[in-house]
Amino acid sequence: MQMQNFEKHVWAEIDLDALRANFRTVKQRAGSLPLCAVVKADSYGHGAVQCARVFAQEGASWLAVSCLAEALQLRRSGQTLPILILGHVQPTYAAALIRNDITAACYSLPQAKALSEAAQAAGGRVKVHLAVDTGMGRIGFALRTDFDAAIAEAIAACTLPGLEMTGLFQHFSVADDTAEENIAYTAEQHRLFVQACSALTAAGHEPGIVHCDNSAGVMLHPDWPEGLPRAHCMARPGIILYGFDPSDEVRFGLFRPVMKLKTVVSMVKVLQPGQSTSYGRQFTAERPTPVATLCTGYADGYPRQLSCGKGIVEIHGTPCPVLGRVCMDQMMVDLSAVPGTVQEGDEAILWGGTVSDSAEDIARKTDTISYEVLCGVSRRVPRVYLEHGTTAAVEDWILND
């Protein structure tokens, strides 16, 4: 692969062919349901502009983000698909929502009133999707606390001037869990959602679009438009688009990881017996030990918890364990399995290789989830986009912002 337009220091290779394949797999499972591709958190660290472009080409109907800035980034890149902000947006930005045709989540009557006032002051109407809380306990009209009161508040929000209610959504909290009680909890969330949709429709406020299925939901329950107006239903996949299953409990084996994180060897040396490496002298050589220094560290998104042998990096197709502590910008690995063959400038795969850790391996080793590992790749790491084995685009957010 020809490197261009970025320093070969540490970079993330984003396989757009895998991204397309993942979207098509979800689309096949969803059948006739349109898809809202979740591109929040900069497409889980993969780069929202390029990923959204691929999803649009593949037939996505909507894009979902977390905040106004993410939505505006997509609009400024030329993206014309409908965009939904899943989380909070300050009502004072109503004019920007109207001007850029961005849909906001409406999740409480006080928030709806503030947004209504701001929209009227801006001289327009803000499109909103009502968010109902069926058991996630984050934002949303609280159906589990008092269903009738929550629906009454949602109906009141629909009647406010300056707001145009065009959709209804909720979020499953344990759809990625196979425990019997959690399967029942998810089913109850769905039942409440159907009940809310029916109540709004009966009151003359039928949602134009309804969506409740996340990654686990769309794969496990593609039939769950049952009880809902199917012509208005949409699925909302996230992590599976980027190649990872929702959890260890819910696995499909159908998706290809999209990101591979790489760096280069900056120095090769041999530690002599008694010599140590990195902060805290957590590794001291007992025999002559060949070591590679890599020009990456936790500031790039490689977790410090992978210090002292927990992390496995791939060099020349061989697994090389981390030696000592991972530093902010550098780290060391053991070359004992590839002595004498590694040179300065050689590539190393931090995750996503054949014998290196995967993002899921790293998540298990650091007691987190693959989502956090992917989102943790910092902005100073260029994203290199590959299509058909060649570089299609490079985004260096430090230099090009």
GIWO-V570966 format. One record per helix or strand. SS is the DSSP state (2 for helix, 1 for strand). FROM is the first residue (numbers start at 1). TO is the last residue. Records with the same first field share a line. If there is no record, write none. Layout:
SS: FROM-TO  FROM-TO
This chain:
1: 10-15  34-38  62-65  82-85  102-106  126-133  141-142  163-169  209-213  233-235  259-271  276-277  283-284  289-294  312-315  318-323  331-334  347-351  382-387  390-395
2: 16-30  40-44  48-57  68-76  91-99  109-122  147-158  180-202  215-220  230-232  239-242  279-281  304-306  336-338  359-365  370-375  397-400
